[in-house]
Amino acid sequence: MEADALNREAERPAAEVAGCGRGELGKRWRCPARLKFRIVAYARQCREGGETLVDIAVRLGLVESTLGRWIRRERAKETAVGFRAVSIVPVAPAHGGGAGQAVELTLARISHTLSS
């Protein structure tokens, strides 16, 4: 996306950040989750275009460290280890006979054959 279009796209989130009631000085401001999600998506798009985090944060009215932390947390969520769906399917033995039965364990992009 070209720079002018990205700048126009930043206007609405920047206005929302500026318009959020930050309350009294010393009170912690919490960005609404939906706004944070849009800001992180926008920042990633800008970073792919080679823009610095400082420039993006200034355009959005945020502190660089805050924007960087939000991006790192989203990246961590995407790569988090957790439970995954699996399928266990009986496989015909490669050569007849044998005491054990082979099964195929299929994960997201990995396939292993286990023998018992």
FENBELPE-V616708 format. One record per backbone hydrogen bond with DSSP energy under -1.0 kcal/mol. CO is the residue of the C=O (numbers start at 1). NH is the residue of the N-H. E is the energy in kcal/mol with one decimal. If there is no record, write none. Layout:
# FENBELPE-V616708
co-><CO	CO>
nh-><NH	NH>
e-><E	E>
This chain:
# FENBELPE-V616708
co-><2	3	4	5	6	10	11	12	13	14	15	16	20	24	32	33	34	35	36	37	38	39	40	41	42	43	44	46	47	52	53	54	55	56	57	63	64	65	66	67	68	69	70	71	72	73	74	75	87	89	102	103	104	105	106	110	112	114>
nh-><6	7	8	9	10	14	15	16	17	18	19	20	22	27	36	37	38	39	40	41	42	43	44	45	46	47	48	51	50	56	57	58	59	60	62	67	68	69	70	71	72	73	74	75	76	77	78	79	106	104	91	114	89	112	87	107	105	103>
e-><-2.1	-2.4	-2.2	-2.2	-1.4	-2.4	-2.2	-2.3	-2.6	-2.4	-2.2	-1.2	-1.0	-1.8	-2.5	-2.4	-2.0	-2.6	-2.6	-2.2	-2.4	-2.8	-2.4	-1.8	-2.2	-2.6	-2.2	-2.0	-1.8	-1.8	-2.7	-2.6	-2.1	-1.8	-2.9	-2.1	-2.6	-2.1	-2.3	-2.2	-2.4	-2.4	-2.1	-2.3	-2.3	-2.0	-1.7	-1.5	-1.8	-2.5	-1.8	-2.4	-1.9	-2.4	-1.1	-3.0	-2.5	-2.3>
